[in-house]
Amino acid sequence: MPKRNDIHKVLLIGSGPIQIGQAAEFDFSGSQACKSLREEGIEVVLVNSNPATIMTDPDTADKVYIEPLVPEIVAKIIEKERPDGIIAGIGGQTGLNITSELAEMGILEKYNVEVLGTSVKSIREAEDRDLFKKAMQRVGEPVPKSKAVNTLDEALQVMVELGLPLVVRPAYTLGGSGGGIAKTREDLLRICEMGLKRSRIGQVLLEESLGGWIELEYEVMRDSNNTCITICNMENMDPMGIHTGESIVVTPIQTLSDKEIQMLRSAAINIIRALEIEGGCNIQFAVKNGEYRVIEVNPRVSRSSALASKATGYPIARVTAKIAIGMTLDEIRNDVTKETPASFEPTVDYVVTKIPRWPFDKFVKADNTLTTAMKSTGEVMAIGRSYEESLMKAVRSLDIDKDFGYSGKYTVWTDEEIKNLLLNPTDERLFAIYQALKRGVSPEDISAMTGIEPYFLYRIQNIVSMEAEIRKDLNPETLRKAKRTGFTDGQIAAFVGKSREEITDMRLALGIIPTYKMVDTCAAEFEAKTPYYYSSYDTECELVPSDRMKVLILGSGPIRIGQGIEFDYCTVHAVMALREQGIEAHIINNNPETVSTDYDTSDKLFFEPVTLEDVMNIIEKELPYGLMLQFGGQTAINLAMPLEKEIARRGLKTKILGTTPDSIDLAEDRERFNALMNQLNIPQPNAGIAYSPVEAKVVAARIGYPVLVRPSYVLGGRAMEIVYDESGLEVYMREAVRVSREHPVLIDDFLQNAVEIDVDAVCDGTDVLIGAIMEHIEEAGIHSGDSACMIPPQTLPGVVLEVVRDYVRKIALGLKVVGIVNLQMAYKDGTVYVLEANPRSSRTIPFVSKAVGLPLAKIAANVMIDKSLREQGYLQEPKTPYVSVKEVLLPFDKLPGADVLLGPEMRSTGEVMGIDYKLGLAFFKAELSADNPLPLEGLVFISVKDDDKATVAVAARKLVDAGLKIIATDNTAEYLKKSGISVERVNKIFNGSPHVLDYIKRGEVKLIINTPTTKQSVKDGFQIRRNAVDYHVPYITTIQAAQAAADAIVMAKKDQITIKALDEYHKEVYYN
Amino acid sequence: MARVYFPGIEMYLGVLASCVADTMIGVLGLEDGTRVEGTGFGAPGVVSGELVFTTIMSGYEEALTDPSYNGQMLMFTYPLQGNYGVSGDDFQSDRIWPKAMVCREYWELPTHHRSVKTLNQFLKEEGKPGLCGVDTRMLTLKVRTEGVMRATIAVGARDEISGLDVVEMARSQPDISAQDLLGDVTCKNHYHIDGRGKRIAMIDLGIKRHILKSLSARGFDIDVFPAHSSISEIEAAKPDALFLSNGPGDPERADKAISAVKHFAGEVPIFGICLGHQVISLALGAQTFKLKFGHHGGNQPVKDLEKKIVYITSQNHNFAVVPGSVEDTDLKITQINANDGTVEGIMSDRLNILAVQYHPEAHPGPLCTLDPFFGSVERVMEGKNPNPGRR
């Protein structure tokens, strides 16, 4: 059926902020869908609260709304835009949920909006556990024995029927959050209680445990004509019991015969037909000895479909969007071959490995056990011609300073520790397996302990054997084999006690260089027009370098805390800038979820680890004019010096574009940077360096407590802490860092109650363009990545802003920045201090770009290829009559055990943006988007430290005046009462029931304001905050946010929020 | 120790090395002058044939036992072969047909619950050489651009093999159309498979077991005839229908079968799969031609022109029916390949003929067309509309 001619305008719902269980994959699929629909002449209206996305670029859709993804607001957008249809299956679970709710509210019917593609009925049938089970039984597909329950009593009954262990799966949640495996009655009650709370419909499923079965996935598509195809199948290396998002996944299936593979394929098609899904869907199976169970169906594009798209070259989201507007698979072209239709099944001639990237380096206290709930923030994908090669490339892509040959922590594990790591799956299990094999534990024994198929363990054993062989005798033949197995020059060098350079030179002298092969959807059967490349040590290289001018852009790898989708956004913008200038843009990256790794984003895509060796291999082959490192986050910046050295060593001509590695070093090296600031006469907080614990005490005493301490050698705020006294410093020096001559500790004066300021600017060496000055809502000391901030600044006086602007210009020019620079400053008692300068794109670039309507990353990329700011016509700082607020999304609900406090270490996974004409409304929207909705009525619980009491009283009064009720414990209640505010006093936890937790658990509290005290009642505070997260009560942990929230609530009760598309806002930007 | 404990590792490393002293080497020569060296596995030997590639990612057990590959050497584009061993359950005939197997890497440690032997053992027992450790994608690209090529593979000890001029040997073998491939693959004698339903006379042009299984499962009573059977021999079985199986090589060489179709057309329903489909087309006056490198894989899209649906099919053929040549016959094209428009299905309402170019019986490959095709066979046999979905 050709494209429907009654659909002219379509509403697409994005997925909101990056969070555990919902990462960049929906920006990738959403952007692809926008492009796909506009190609067919459809007008696209997009709504998403996440500014750090390509999909929310003004160029991606016809109308972009950066608004909270809640049905009430989407309804307003529908009322304004009057789309003909809505596509639910592109924006992840958020998109499905909102579409279902809009249907239930009658909004879709009222405005005559048709749900395109998969219907609401199909979504419900796939997602409601009971309906799903019935549907599967109707078409004869086996499901695990299970029962959906709505109460704890029902759960206990089911326990009697089915026995333990039981898997608990809440209905309608992201990434299985709130679920788990119950081995005891107590487990069951605890997990069910949480799951019932988390589920949007208050329902959980209890099912037989299939622990130890092989977990498999099929990506399937169906069109309105009932044509069904499977895009790819995937095998989880980790057995059932570990969420597929937490598993190491291999495509295609490795351990099953054609008979089983086709049995499951047929089942998958049977299922997609039964559910009448139109578009892409993901189906999960468990298999054991030829028997299978259908585990789950995701009736939408997903993380797995992004992986499947990148693993095969088949653009699932693009095709899903076209199916939604009535086209059939045979009418849609395969965009990679341009010759064949989309109605075929991709076939691969390589092996793909995905490994999740976990945040446990940031959450030392969080439980790192892998379960049926997701904890990872991102993932890497690697392609090789053998399993070993693909696995080793994936490990390398993780950018965790660890690999199989790693000689640090893992070699000192005791046998007992290894055994525990094998028995209890964590992020370290893969490395434990390697160590176990190295110590002679048999693959069979490891299989018994881990439930992993012996096949994979034999494969890892191959890598172990190869390591032994290299250590024994490194001759040309072993080197060749080692490279084919996937070892890097650096690893090999470490094994044989040589330098990395020596091994590289030996390899190059022997002509052992990688070949580049294509991902072409068809295993070379047809010619590919837009393929992408991966390296492998084979004989024929298919890469044909052009003689055009070209630039290689380094991507930022997997999404992790501190290095998120913002960098992918910048990478894509750099590509756009280059292509507009007629320069060939190449990307190297390994994150399958992103737009940067889409087949048609760049002129050439290298799906590779971002390491010195892998980048150098491409440089040797393509001889690009230059490299861009500013957009790939710290991963790329860290390679600046090594790349510059290696390029010079090999006598190559490729340039590092923009800010020089020396200038980068100048910004990153504390002592050099301090010297520059002194020279420029710019104040910095008092600081010192300590090389021993004793020295640390002396330095801290000189500066005066509280101080901010951090090791000099870790980046991104890891292990950074504020210590308030000497005993705190002792604990930190003992537990958090190992200080030494090579690894000193940096100690800074902590500017208490200072206002933190962030600035993003572009400099071309002569002029400086200030994108925006952002004022943080939280005080300095909260990591800038976790802080809410606003454009324009709301409390800073004009003279201070002038000082800020002056410093920005001086520093940018002083550092000789060519490209982007991000500055962090603090304002206290009349002085502006510079905290740090980052000569690279920051995580606020997309937010600033969306707020002021300037494509900063593009402007910077142009500067780097010698188009001055003057030439580009960007010299003046834009101003806005509206307020943009950035708020962050914290992952605490996904990480049991972690404290929810903010500090100098970054914790957030993603961000949202709220825009309106008043700060209160913009903040209200931002909080709503950050899944921390501020209540307009009900109970507010307040408990703050003494310093904050006066301020909180002002906020409390506003809340009471706005009709909310306050409850508080001892001191706070006392204080508020004295201030004449009506407050109900409740027990602290140790006073016994009914205490504050009872109110929280009963769902009576609608907002919690709890600022942490430095010492006392820490435990109470922790329990309150943890319960707030677990019971999904909005919470605020800083006094500044409390003030903003009170204002926001007052304003939201009084004023109408504004519904306006981004381009309408941008028209109001002015310069003066 | 490692050797005893992990026999596969030695093998694997051997594969990577391609010149470990105690393993066999393998060399491949193509008629275009290409010569590559890799590691040998399976049985030592020197063989010549046509090099074809299949893009199916699983199903080597079924593919290797498919008689349609007689005279050819089968190269798998998916790099890892042997992962799940060999079960014996999934054989499509009782032996291996391709003259040799080529892959990038072969695996010696299967742990699949049905596996009874390794792929290496299987090839060894069947006396078939295997070549691995070569850049199969490079070879695939050659076949794609230059078409199917004659090839020679030699596997054995280095000193015995390295001196052979495999390129010259490849060039000196006869073209596949000149070879009698049918004689090898067809059954020697007529045999009977009991069923309670209607009687089908099957002409065995190199039949895959799953065609017979699929018909038996529907209750048909089947007489299987050798390819060279005379019309009177077939008539003696009083068939309710004639069925022509898949098989290797050029359909023009199946002259007896062509005559049989001419004779039975209009008298009883006639069905065909793959080579059988080409034979029926020839018998009714259409023509066939040789594709550049054929269709071999499990992902070929076939579009049903009436239902508009696309099926993903398993295919294995080098010859195809010339689309324009069907026009003046009693046949009409019902299905085409969505990739290249080649003929995938024909039928004749008047003559009760139904045939497909792909393998609806699958094994290996997707099962999408199993029920649609054999269901239609059943309906035609019952005198019903073969395609109830159509108007």
Chai-1 contact restraints between the chains, C-beta under 6 A:
chainA,res_idxA,chainB,res_idxB,connection_type,confidence,min_distance_angstrom,max_distance_angstrom,comment,restraint_id
A,N225,B,K308,contact,1.0,0.0,6.0,A-B,restraint_1
A,N225,B,I309,contact,1.0,0.0,6.0,A-B,restraint_2
A,N226,B,I309,contact,1.0,0.0,6.0,A-B,restraint_3
A,T227,B,I309,contact,1.0,0.0,6.0,A-B,restraint_4
A,T227,B,V310,contact,1.0,0.0,6.0,A-B,restraint_5
A,I229,B,I312,contact,1.0,0.0,6.0,A-B,restraint_6
A,P252,B,M57,contact,1.0,0.0,6.0,A-B,restraint_7
A,Q254,B,N83,contact,1.0,0.0,6.0,A-B,restraint_8
A,S257,B,Y84,contact,1.0,0.0,6.0,A-B,restraint_9
A,D258,B,S58,contact,1.0,0.0,6.0,A-B,restraint_10
A,D258,B,G59,contact,1.0,0.0,6.0,A-B,restraint_11
A,D258,B,P364,contact,1.0,0.0,6.0,A-B,restraint_12
A,K259,B,D90,contact,1.0,0.0,6.0,A-B,restraint_13
A,I261,B,S58,contact,1.0,0.0,6.0,A-B,restraint_14
A,Q262,B,L367,contact,1.0,0.0,6.0,A-B,restraint_15
A,R265,B,P366,contact,1.0,0.0,6.0,A-B,restraint_16
A,S266,B,L367,contact,1.0,0.0,6.0,A-B,restraint_17
A,N289,B,H113,contact,1.0,0.0,6.0,A-B,restraint_18
A,D330,B,K303,contact,1.0,0.0,6.0,A-B,restraint_19
A,D330,B,V310,contact,1.0,0.0,6.0,A-B,restraint_20
A,D330,B,A338,contact,1.0,0.0,6.0,A-B,restraint_21
A,T340,B,N339,contact,1.0,0.0,6.0,A-B,restraint_22
A,P341,B,A338,contact,1.0,0.0,6.0,A-B,restraint_23
A,S343,B,P301,contact,1.0,0.0,6.0,A-B,restraint_24
A,S343,B,V310,contact,1.0,0.0,6.0,A-B,restraint_25
A,S343,B,A338,contact,1.0,0.0,6.0,A-B,restraint_26
A,F344,B,N299,contact,1.0,0.0,6.0,A-B,restraint_27
A,F344,B,P301,contact,1.0,0.0,6.0,A-B,restraint_28
A,E345,B,N299,contact,1.0,0.0,6.0,A-B,restraint_29
A,E345,B,I312,contact,1.0,0.0,6.0,A-B,restraint_30
A,T347,B,T55,contact,1.0,0.0,6.0,A-B,restraint_31
A,T347,B,M57,contact,1.0,0.0,6.0,A-B,restraint_32
A,T347,B,N299,contact,1.0,0.0,6.0,A-B,restraint_33
A,D349,B,T77,contact,1.0,0.0,6.0,A-B,restraint_34
A,D349,B,Y78,contact,1.0,0.0,6.0,A-B,restraint_35
A,D349,B,R137,contact,1.0,0.0,6.0,A-B,restraint_36
A,R385,B,P79,contact,1.0,0.0,6.0,A-B,restraint_37
A,S386,B,E105,contact,1.0,0.0,6.0,A-B,restraint_38
A,P454,B,T111,contact,1.0,0.0,6.0,A-B,restraint_39
A,Y455,B,T111,contact,1.0,0.0,6.0,A-B,restraint_40
A,Y458,B,L109,contact,1.0,0.0,6.0,A-B,restraint_41
A,Q461,B,F6,contact,1.0,0.0,6.0,A-B,restraint_42
A,N462,B,I9,contact,1.0,0.0,6.0,A-B,restraint_43
A,N462,B,Y12,contact,1.0,0.0,6.0,A-B,restraint_44
A,S465,B,I9,contact,1.0,0.0,6.0,A-B,restraint_45
A,K481,B,L16,contact,1.0,0.0,6.0,A-B,restraint_46
A,K481,B,A17,contact,1.0,0.0,6.0,A-B,restraint_47
A,R484,B,L16,contact,1.0,0.0,6.0,A-B,restraint_48
A,K517,B,R137,contact,1.0,0.0,6.0,A-B,restraint_49
A,A523,B,T55,contact,1.0,0.0,6.0,A-B,restraint_50
A,A523,B,T77,contact,1.0,0.0,6.0,A-B,restraint_51
A,A524,B,R137,contact,1.0,0.0,6.0,A-B,restraint_52
A,A524,B,T140,contact,1.0,0.0,6.0,A-B,restraint_53
A,A524,B,L141,contact,1.0,0.0,6.0,A-B,restraint_54
A,A524,B,R144,contact,1.0,0.0,6.0,A-B,restraint_55
A,E525,B,T55,contact,1.0,0.0,6.0,A-B,restraint_56
A,D538,B,D135,contact,1.0,0.0,6.0,A-B,restraint_57
A,T539,B,D135,contact,1.0,0.0,6.0,A-B,restraint_58
A,T539,B,M138,contact,1.0,0.0,6.0,A-B,restraint_59
A,E540,B,D135,contact,1.0,0.0,6.0,A-B,restraint_60
A,E540,B,M138,contact,1.0,0.0,6.0,A-B,restraint_61
